[in-house]
Amino acid sequence: LVVILTRPRDYVKTGGEAELRLIEATYRKYPKFVEAMRLRAERYNESRDELFAREAAGDVLVLAPETTFGVKRLDRDVPKLRRLWQEGYFHGLKERERIRDYWKGVS
């Protein structure tokens, strides 16, 4: 299994209290959705920890960008997005031997 992250390896999701208050106010008729959003950061970080544990055990190869150049989730700045895409492309080229070696060891 090869996992490609969209955030640097050291990224840790935070709760975002202001965002959560807005979600609670907007979606109060949907308490399960609000609860899922409340637990979102915790679940993300738990999944991240599990992923890195599996990587340490040799079950997974994880590739992650060194930076996102400040690109946000809904960013529409085409030059920034192109720069990020290009960085990812060249990162993949740089890692291709490691990916090949990983696949050889798995098969």
N, C-alpha and C positions, 0 to 999 in steps of 0.2 A: 504494500500500500504506500503510495506517495501522496503526501498532503502538501498543498501549496497554500500558505497563509497569505492573507491580504494585509496583515499588520506585522510589524517587527516582532521578533521573538519575545522581547521584553514587555510588550503591550499587555496591560492589565485593564480590563473594563471596570469603570466605576459606576456607582448607582445613579448619578445625575438627579439629585433631589428636585431641582426646579422642573426638569422634564417629567419626573414622576408625578409631581403635584398637578401638572397640566393634564397628564394622562388620567389621573384619578378623577379630576373634575369633568373632563370631556367624556369619559367612558364609564361613569359610575353605574350605568345600567348593565355593565358587563363585568361583574366582579372577577370572573375567572381570567379574563383578559388582563385586567388591572393587576391581579396577583402574578400572572406570568411575566408581566413587564417589571414588576417589583423584584422578581427573582432572576431576571434576565442576566444581570452582571455576575451574580453568584454562579449561575449555571454555566455561563461562558467561561469563567475562570476555572471552575472545576473541570470542564471539558478540556481546557487548555493544559491543565496540570496532568490529566490522564493521558493526553496526547504525548506530552514530553516524557512521561514515564514509559509509554510504549515505545517511543523512539529510543530511549536509553536501553531498553530490553532488546532492541534490534528488530522489532515488529513493524516499524514504520520509518519511512524517510520523510523528514519535514524540511521543506524549503520555505524561507521567509524573506521578505524584503528587508534591507538594512534601514530604509527610510520610506515614507510615503510622500515625501516632498510637500507635506501639508494638505494633500488631497483628502477631502471629506467624503462621506458616504454618498451624498447627493451632488457632488461637485460637477459643474458643467463647464469648467474652464478647460477648453480643448487643449491649449498648449501644455498645461499642467498634466492633463490626462495622458497626452502623447508622451511626455517626458517619463511619466510613471510606467507606461506600457513599455517604452524602449528600455528602461532600466530593468524591468522584469524579463524582457526578452534576452538581454545580455547576461543577466544573472543566470538564466536557464542555460545559456551557452557555456558559461563558466562552470556550471555544476554538472554538465552532461556526463563527464567521466564518473563522477560520484554516483549519479543516477544509474549509469550502466553497470557499475560495480555492484550497486545495491541489487539491481534486477538479476544479475548473474548469481548472486548469493542466495536469492530467494527461490529461483527456479530449479 
